[in-house]
Amino acid sequence: MSHLLARIHRGLILFNGSLAGLAMVLIFLLVAGNAFARYTYGGSITWGEDTAIYLMIYGLMFGMSWAYLQDKHIGFDLIRRLLPPRWVRWQAVVVDLVVLVVGIGLMVSAVEFISARGGRTSSSTGMPMWLFQASMLIGGGLLCLSALVMGALRLSEHASEEVSS
């Protein structure tokens, strides 16, 4: 089980990191191309600015999950330092559960947002807005999956330590 969790963990890190990086590269190319067009041709790509914003939101959602899977997110170390060593892992599992709830909340709010405004069309891109608003749903799902994997990894590490001692 621990080997499977480790493979899922590595796969999610690769997936999220790759898509966050791709979003950053596309944003750079789009903004640089837009600036080049503005200063050489006197006009810019009409859909460029909005698309860069949407790509940034998608990149943020993938990057959020990527950072969480590596424990590279913002944390409150003061509480962790005050806890006895045997409670630190349990504190991390509680944080994983809270992040799971936050991910579910993000998904629920995304569904409500999409159902209320997803039928609109973007004036700059001509694409339906639900394509861009789905980033919240995808981000919430990835955050939930990341929290479940991290919690399972922490619990499996705890179980293996108890068996070895």
Secondary structure, 3 states (H helix, E strand, C coil): CHHHHHHHHHHHHHHHHHHHHHHHHHHHHHHHHHHHHHHHHCCCCCCHHHHHHHHHHHHHHHHHHHHHHCCCCCCCHHHHHHCCHHHHHHHHHHHHHHHHHHHHHHHHHHHHHHHHHCCCECCCCCCECHHHHHHHHHHHHHHHHHHHHHHHHHHHHHHHHHHHC
